[in-house]
Amino acid sequence: MERILRGQGEWQQAIAEGIARAPRPIPVDPRLAPRDRSSDDESVGIPRFDRATFPPARQAATLLLLYPGTDGELAIPLTVRQAALRRHAGEISLPGGAVDAADASLESAALREAWEEIGVPPASVQVLGALDDVWIPVSNYELRPFVAATPQRPELVPHAGEVAAILELPLRVLTADLALSEELIEGRGWRLRAGVYRFGEHRIWGATARVLAMFSAVLRTIE
């Protein structure tokens, strides 16, 4: 895996092959599923979303883009969402969003979103494969994560209306033995306990953390 982290050799092909042969569903740490902690009593039952009670989920797509960072090691661009957004304000996300009627496919939607949110031209991107879909109950989206690569670091341009900042997460962060921790996450009227990745002062959780964890699991199968 070290050669992958350093972006050496045919790393794009190795990752594509790793995704293609990954067991499905791709195993991830069970701590990544947020649990309700609105009560301090740990004995209180944990409510679960029953998908059967939801209407059909709307399709969405996201792009996990890999490229050699400033130090030569592979990095992944993440967005810090604007604080004024109606949903997921201030959270850390991969570029992505709902599939539009004009999108030819889920893959096209992921590439369009990356172009709109961080300025990466679709023609510069090589899609290496897709991970498992992630259902997001709070918005009832079915999210398809695509893994892609560019041979050089792209010029990243944040979309002012949606993106407050762009973070470049070193791929190595996901492979550390203690990369994933469990934290209490609080919002207006709710408390959750969930697995998170920490990158400096930033906390990555929810669907984004689950996608990153799936990709980390794939990486660990590549020799």
Secondary structure by P-SEA (a helix, b strand, c coil): cccccccccaaaaaaaaaaaacccccccccccccccccccccccbbbbbccccccbbbbbbbbbcccccccccbbbbbbbcccccccccccccccccccccccccaaaaaaaaaaaaccccccccccccccccccccccccbbbbbbbcccccccccccccccccccccccccccccccbbbbbbbcccbbbbbbbbbccccccccaaaaaaaaaaaaaaacc
